[in-house]
């Protein structure tokens, strides 16, 4: 079943995409999961990096977890887990990473969430990133349980 789009936002530049990520990050709390989808090079890691950096008390490098699979950070509101599941063989590999436990206690950002299969948390916010009309433009489409996310997104993006 497809989840309804809650909000679609254009971004004309990487800086604008970063600003959107920071705004979203300000509303996330432990137990929240954001599932990031898009083609290779769409900007999933850029979005996650900006969101994570906005939540760190002490700035640090935020590398792509492509090869490590998961990177963890001490955020202002608790642990942040950034996972890139592209190289996973399937949902069973997710258990070994400890990600299912993190869904309950940390802010989780998951790239390539299709690898989760049925393990995807039902209350997750999905963010699809698609190319826009220019090289740096993107279309960001947020979707998920409207009861959980519609008001929160409205609060942070309609200020």
Helices and strands as residue ranges (DSSP letters): E 5-11, H 14-25, E 33-37, H 44-54, E 70-75, E 78-84, H 92-97, H 99-105, E 107-111, G 113-119, E 125-131, E 138-143, H 146-157
